[in-house]
């Protein structure tokens, strides 16, 4: 894998003789993305072992994953904005140190409470790395290579997602569960050394006088935490607690918006959303992520119940999506740089719509091929869309707002994933018309898949409409 990744980095940053510093700096940003996604996917595999180790219930050990995801979701925008104020390179290095130290604490945890607290700290470090890695692309590579750099970051994130379950399984079976966290320590040290080659922070006009919006950050964090908990609690059912959490999220968001209107130096300027490229990019990202989450929620049940696959083949088929994303990330970046972000966005959305439609129409009699072929189309379209959309949104952002906009892009994707896990899971359960999807008949699960991806195709159609309307508004401006 090393020569392949090194070749991709060289293709993005330029020949080594001409661009040694950008090449190594980009390698550091890529490793930061790899670690943050690895931190999400590797821990899931360890939950049964951790429940046994600490004598805890499944609901209790779920907080090992939830604490990490909540920290990222609630703090990523604030982390991006803080980087704009104090310096993105400086804060990225702090984030890498925090992530590495928290990983060591996770590996040394003697109780479940200590492990959950360390995972929250690890999530804060991941939020900083995810927000600022994308923001620093504009200062690391030439503008005409931005698409390729964004594609490379997407590739590394996909590799981390795909590698996590298999690496976690090997480590748990061998040295033990602590090593799934301790493996981040050497990776963090290498990332820290490489990231030191990033361009020095340049003081933006007025940055020294800019104050961090602590009130806005707190209110946004409360909003996002309440929303994420509303979408993930209840294990698929929607009850009084979910309604209370959603109401709390709505109230906190209203207070956040009022605070931002009045703040002299807001976390998020409300006027930013008048930019059609930004608003459309965030909306499309959330819609597309909602659809992609459907493959993770519905796929395992369809493969196991409708196609009758055992656990090992299900895992192999499920790894196709991240593998396709990893392989198509950098080529997608080349397409964006050559044909433009707007055209590439449309092409990616068309592929997403086609993949969703094919999944909705494919009968179970086609077997694994009938599921994998549309999945390849869907995930290739996702890789192209994500690279193009990120490039379009970040391309013309003023240097003093790159961090917060990068945080917003990552936030929109995370909210789409959280919403998709709940909403698309509910659609699948309702369409299957059974009390327990895990034991549903094959025909019911097949019906659930068809309905779910029909809804997914409709969501992508909405995203396509947004892209077309935004393109027309931009051409008329």
N, C-alpha and C positions, 0 to 999 in steps of 0.2 A: 504493500500500500504506500510506503514511503516514497518510492520513485514516482508513482502516479501523482500523488498530492504535490510533490515538489515540482513536477512538470506543470501541473495546473497553476501553481503559484507563479512560476516563471512566466507562463503564458499571460497571466494577468498583469504582473508588475513590470514585465519587460526583461530583456536579456540581463544576466547577472552582472556583466561588466559595466552596464550602463545604469543599472537600478538595484544595486546590492542592498542598500538600506530599505527601500520600499518592499523588496522581496521578503526580507526577514521580518519587517514590521507586519506585513500582511500575513505571514505565517503565524505571528503572535495573535493577531485578531482571529484567525481561523481556529487556532487552538482554544481561544476563549469561547467561541461559539460551540466547539466540540464538547468542552467540559460542561457547559451549562445544560446542553441537551442530554449528555451522558448522566448528569445528576438527576434528571427526571426519569429516564427510562431504566437505569440499572437498579434503582431502589425498589421498583415494583416487584421484581423477581424475588426479593428477599423477604417480603412481608410474611409469608407462612413461617419461615425460619425464625424471624424476629418475634412473631407471636408466641412461638414455642419457647424461645430463649428467655423472654421477659414474662412469660406466663400471662399474656394479655389477650384480649379478645381481638377479633378482626377489625371491629370498629375503632378500637384504640390504636392499633398499629397503622391504620389508614392515615392517621395524623402525621406519620413520618413522610408520606408523600404530600399530603394536603398542606402541611406547614411550609414546605418548599415552594409549592405552586402558589399559595396565597402570598408569600413574601414577594415572589416575582411579580405577580399580577398587581398587587397593591402599591408597590414601590418603584416600578420600572419607569414611570413618567417622572416622578420626583428625582430619581437617580439621573435620568437624562438631563433634566433642568439644572441640577446641581453641577453636573459636568460642564454645562454651558457657562456657569458662573465661576467656578474655581479652577477650571481647566480640565478638558476631557482626557488628555494623556495622564495627568496626575491622578485623577479619580479612577481611571481604568486600572492603573497599577495598584491603587488601594483596594479596588474590587477583587483583583486577582489574589492579593495577599489575604483578604478576608475569606474568600472562597476556599483557598488552600488551608488556612488555619482552621476554618470551620470543618473542613473535610477530615483533618487530623482529629478534631474533637469528636466527630461522629464515630471515627474508628476506635476512639478510646472510651466511648460512652459506657458507663456502668449501670445506667438505668434508662427506662423508656423516656422519662421526662427530660433527661439530659440529652438524649438522642434527638428528640423532637425540637428542643431549643437550639441545638447545634444545626439541625436541618433548616430552621428558620434563618439563622445567620448565614448559612450556605446559600439560601435563596436570595438574601439581600446581595451577596457577592455576585450571584448569577444575574440578578436584575441590572446591576451596574455593568457587567460585562456585555450582556445582550444589548442594552441601550446604547452603549458607547462604542462597541465594535462597529456597528453600522454607521454611526455618526462620524467615526474617524476615517471611513473609507475615502471621503472627499478630500482629506488632508494627506492621504497616503499614496493614492494612485492618480494618474492623469484622468481628466474628465472623460476622454473618449474610451477609457477602459473601465468606467464605473460599473457598467452592466456585468462585465466579467467578474469583477470583485464581488458584487452582490451575489452573483451565481455561486462563487466559491464559498462565501459564508453560508449560503443555503445548503450547499453540498456537505459542508462540515457539520452543520446542524443535523442533517439527515443521517450522516454516518454515525453520529453520536446516538441518535434515536434507534437506528438499526443495530448498532453494536451493543447497546446497553443490556438487553435481555440475555444474549448469548454470553457476553463477557461476565455478567453478573452470575449466571448459572455456573460457569466454569469456576469462578472464584469461590462461590459458596460451597461447591462440591469439593474444592481443594483446600486452600488456606483458611477459608471461613468467611462469614458475612462481613467482618470488619474490613476486609481488603477491598470490598466494593466501594468503600469511602476512601481508604488510604491510597488507592491507586491514583486519586486526584492530586496527591501531594507532589510526586515527581512531575506530573503534567503541569501543575501550577508553577513549579519552579522554572521549568523550561519556558512556559508562557511569559512569565515575568521577565526572564532574560531577553526573550525576543521582543517583547513589547517595549522595552527600553529604547529600541531603535525607532520608535514612532517620532514624528516631528514634534519639536518642543511646542508647548502651548503658547499661542500668541494672544496677548491681551486684546480683547475686543473693546471698542469705544464704549465707555460707561460701565464696563463689567465690574470694575472695582467698586462702583457705587451701587451696584445692583444687590438687593437683599433677597435672600431665599424665602419663598412664600411658604412658611411652615404651616400656617392655618389652612391654606388651599391644599397642601400636600396631605395633611391629616384628614380633611374632609373627603378628598378623593380616595384616600386609602380606606376610609370607613365605607364609602359608597361601594367600592369594588369588592371589599371583603364581604359585605352583606349580600351583594349580588351573587358572588361566587358560592357562598355558603347556601344561598337559596336554591341555586342550580344543582348543587352536589349533595345536599342533605336529603334524607327521606328515601334513598335507595330506589329512585324511579317513581315514587308516589309524591303527589303534591298535596300538602296538608296545611294546617294552621301555621305551623312554624315557617314553612316556605313563604306563606303570604305575609307574615310579620317581617321576615327578612327582606322581602321585595319592597314592602312599604318603607322600611328603614333605609333601604338603598335609594328609593325615590326621594325621600326627605333629605338625606345627606347630599344627594346630587343637587337638589334645589338650593341648599345652603352653600354648596361649593360654587355653583354658578353665580350666585349673588356675591360671594366673597371675591371671585375673580373679576367681576365687573368693577368692584370698588378698590381692589388692591392696586397700589402704585407699581408694584413689580409682580404681576400674577404668574403663577405656575404655568397656566395655559391662557393665552390671550384669546378671549372670545372672538376677536376680529380675525384670528387665524382661519376660522372655519368658513370665512367668506371666500377663501381661495378654493375654487372648484376642484383643482387637482388634489389638494389635501383631503377635502371632505369626501370626494368620490373614492379616493384611494383607501381611506379608512373604512368606508362603508363596504366597498368591494372585498377588502381583506377579511372583514368580519363574516360576510356571506360565504366566501369561498372556504374559510376555515370551518365554518359550521358544516358545510358539505363534506369536507375531508374527514371530520370527526365521525361522520356516519360510517365510513369504511372501517374504522376501528371499533365502533359500537356494534354494528350489524354483522360485519364480516365473520367474526368467530362463530356466531350462532348459525349463520347460513352454512358455513363450511362444515360445521360439526353435525347439525341437525338435518339440513336439506341434502348435503352431499355425503354425509356419513363418514367424515374423516376423523381419524384419531388425533390426539393432542399434538403429536410431533409434526404430522403433515400440515395441520392448521397453522402452527407456528411458522413453518417454512413458507406457506402461501402468504401469510400476513407480512412476512419480511420483504415481499416483492415491492410493496409500495415505497418504503424507505430506500430500498436499493435503487429503484428507478429514479427517485428524486436525487439520490447521491450521484448517479451517473449522468443525469441530464442537467445538473446545476450549472456547470461551467459552459457547456454548449449553449444553454439557454442565455447565458450572459453574452456570448458572442453574437447570438441572434439579436439581442436587445441593442448592442453597440452598433450593429450593422444596419438594422432596419428601423430602429427607433423604438422607444418604450411604448408609445401609444399603439402602434401596430402589433407589437409583441403581446401587449395586454389583451387585445382583442383575440389574437390567435390562441393565447392560453385559455381564455374564457370559452372559446368555441370548442377547444379540445375537452375542457371540463364538462361542458354541456353534452358533448357527444359521448364521453365516457359514462356520465350519469344515465343518459338515455339507454345506452347499450346494456348497462347493468340492470336497468328496470325491465328491459325486454328479453334478456337472455334466459331461456328455460333451464331448469336444473338438469335436463337430459344432456346438455352440452358438457356437464362435468366441470372439472377444475379449469379447463381452457375457457369455458364460457364465463368464468368469473375473472380469471387472470388477465385475459386480453383487454376487456374494458377497463380493468384496474390500471393497466399500464398506460392506456390512453389518458385516463383521469389524472394519474399522478404526474405524468409528463407535462400535461397541461397545467397542473398546479405549480410545478417547478418553473415553467416559463412565465406564468402569471405572477408568481411571487417575486421573481427577479425583476420583471418589467415594472411591476407596480412599485416596488421599493425604490427602483432607480428613478421612476417618474416623480415620486413624492419627494425624494431627497435631492433631486438634481438642482433645483433652484432655491433651496432653503437658505436663508441668510446664515452666515457662520455662527452668529450668536444664538441661533435656535435649533441647531442640528441635533443636539442631544435630546431636547424635549420632543421634537418631531419623531426621531428614531424611537423614543419611548412610546409615543402614541401608536406608531405602526405595530410595534411588538404587542402593545396592549390590545389593539383591535384584533390581532390574530389570537391572542390568548382568550379574549372574551368570546370569540367565535368558537373556539374549541370547547370552552366551558358550556356555552349555550347549546352547541351541537350535541354534546354528551347527554344533556338533559332532554332537549326538544326532539332531536332525531331519534333518541332512544324511546321517547314516549310515542312518537309516530309509529315506530317499528312494533312496539308492544300492542298498540291499539289496532294496527293493521293485521297483526297476527291473531288477534281475537282469542288469546289464551291467557290464563291467569299467570302462568310461569313460562316464559319464553325458553328457558333452559331445558324444559321437557316437552316443548310443543311439537306437534307432528310436522313432518317434512313439508307437507303442502302449505301449512299455516305459515311456517317460516319463510318459504318461497314467496308467498303473498306479501308478507311483511317487507321483504327486500324490494319487491316491485314497487310497492306504494312509497316506501322510504326514498328510493332513488328517483321516483317520479317527482316527489316533493323537492328533492335535491336539484333536479333539472330545472324546476320552476325557479328556485332560488338563484341558480346560475343565470337564468334568463333575465331576472331582475338586475343582476350584476352587469350583464351585457348591455341592458338598457341604460344603466347608469354610465357605463363607459362611452356609449354612443352619444348620449346627451352631453356629457362633459366634453367630448371631443368637438362637438358642434359649437358649444359655448366658447371653447378655447379658440377655435378658428375664426369666430365672429368678433372676438375681443380685439 
